Amino acid sequence: MTTTDNEDQHRAPVYTWTDGVPFEAEARAQIDNLSRVPIVSHVAIMPDVHTGIGSTIGSVIATRGAIIPAAVGVDLGCGMMAVRTTLRGEDLPSDLAPVRAAIEKRVPHGRSGNGGRDDRGAWANLPPRAAAAWANLEPGYRELVERCPRLGVGNDANHLGTLGTGNHFVEVCLDEANRVWVMLHSGSRGVGNRIGSTYIARAKEDMLREDRRASVDANLAYVVEGSEIFDDYVRAVGWAQRFALVNRELMMAAVLEAMAATPKIPPFSSGEVAVNCHHNYVVSERHFGEDVWVTRKGAVRAGEGELGIIPGSMGARSFIVRGKGEPRALCSCSHGAGRSMSRTAARKRFTVEDHVRATEGIECRKDADVIDETPMAYKSIEAVMAAQKELVDVVHELRQVVCVKG
């Protein structure tokens, strides 16, 4: 762990857990810029840090009396869920293609038609379980739309219980004792993106009307407690984070049912739920004797004794961890391996053959459309884990045998 001393009265202290994990100069500049925002009181940088919009992904930010919507981002409530089953590795069939096909059939994933009417990644007809969950979420959504009508234009209920694209995934894994786990990664989908984008834009508009914030980077525009926009934002983000939790629960139920219906898999039950946690969110917490808003942008809460999930990339190991409650890290840890290059760079650098070799032994997509998610596009998960030994203990080590990507 390294720290940047606060020599400037307008600069927040920055603590980093990046030993042995290089990150780009642009990310360093973003961190320095963030630390100089007047409302920022503390910054903790995780080993998976890389350049984002406004602030780095892999950062934990404490702010006084205000929130930076762009730091929270647009994939609101994105996070992980993992369940250990009673199955063992030897219970799985030697051919895992039917398992992947069964999961893909029950969980809408990917995107087509520009996310329009016939999008393969959304429900054409909402299934009963998703409809029941939406009935609980809808009243809060209607209140948000009433206050900001633009939030009501686009996908919402039809994304509940769906995976999405990019780095979102469903995996079947084996732990160190050869026990079978199901793990998945997704968030609040289209509606969360719309909420995040809307309030990032509104925060920028608000900043332009306030001369006292004119010196702040537009991508770090913040909303202040006591203002109408702040209250609206906190309400909307809280709703999106609930949507994300429910979304993961619905997908997990569907995946377990898909596996149970797959020929050659014996009857089983789901046992230990490791965690259902966000890693893109904002919450009010108390740190260093002060109530602050904590934004975890690509970071997991790792309070003392709390369980979390740190996934690797396709073909790399993942970890169930227990937090140590490190105060300087604002009780946090990394949310994964972190990208080592952009998606565009990965597509230019690697071939399908490279990807096939990197994912040998894993039942997953091996085509040109997932090259940007190939393991080589990410940092070494081993180096990332070594850099954050002060933050977490490893409880279980998982390796993928099936991976579903959008």
C-alpha positions, 0 to 999 in steps of 0.5 A: 500500500502506498499513500500520497501525502496531502500537501495541498489543503484542497487535495484529499489523501490518496491510498493505493493498493497497486504494488506489482500491478502497473496502471496507465498514466491517464489513470494516474492523472484522473486520480490526481484530478479527482483528489482535488475536487473540493467535496472529496475527502478520501480516495482509495485505489484498488489494484484493478484500477484503470481509466474510466470516464471522469474517475478511474474504475477501481476507485473508492471515493468518500465525499462530504455533503455531495455525490459525483454522479459520473463517478458512480457511473451508468451501470448502477448496482452492477455486481456479483452473486455466487451460490455453492451447490451440493454438486461435485465436479464428477457430477457434471457431464463430460460434455458441458455444451448442453449445460451452456445451451440450457443456461443461454435458453433460460437467461436472455443475453446479448443485444440485437436490433439496437436494443429495440423491440425484438432484442434477444437480450430482453423478454418479449413476454415477461415470465411470471417470476419476473412479473411478480418482482416487477410488481414490487419495483414498479411503484418506486419506478413510477414515482421516479418517472413522475419526477423525471419523465425522460426516465420512463422512455426505454427498456425497464421491466423487460430487462429484469432477469436478463444478463446484458453484454460486455463483461457480464457473464454467468459461470459454472465453477469448481472450487478447491474441493471440487464443489460446483458453484454458480456465479454471475455478474450483471446490474440494473441493465437499460433502466440503470444506464438511463438513470445514470446518464440522465443525472450525469447530464443534469449534474453538468447542467447544474454545475454550469449554473454555479460559478463556484464549481466552474473550476471542476472537471465537467465529468466530475460535476457533483450534486449537493445535499439539500438540493432537489437534484440531489434528493432525486438522484439518491432516490433514483440510484437507490431504486436502480440498486434494488433492481440490480439485486433482484435482477441477479436473484432472478437470473440465479434461480433461472440458471439453477433450474436450467442446470437441474433440467439438464440431462445427466446432472443428478438432483441437487440443491443450492447451499451456501450463498456467498454474497449478492453484492454491488461493485458500482454504487453509492451509499452513506457510511461512517468512516474516520468518525464522519458520515460520508457518501462512499462511491465504489466504482469498480470496488466491493465492500470488504468490511471485517468478516464480510464476504465478497467476490473477486472474479477473474476474466474468462479462463482465469481464476475467481475468488470468494473473499472475506474482508479485513475492514481496512480503514484506509481502503474505506473497507473495500477491495477490488471488483475483479482483475481490471482491464489492461487494455481497451476493447478496441486494442484487444480486438486489434491485438488478439485473434480467435486462435489466441482466444481459443488457446486461452480458454482451453477446457472451458465451455464458452464462446470462442468467436470474434465477437468476444475477443475484447473479453479474452483473458489477455485483455485483463490484468493478472488476477494473481498480481491483483490478489497479491496486491490486496492482501491487506484488504481480504483473505481468500475463502474459496478459489474458483475455476470456470468450466462453463461461461456464458457471455452476451 
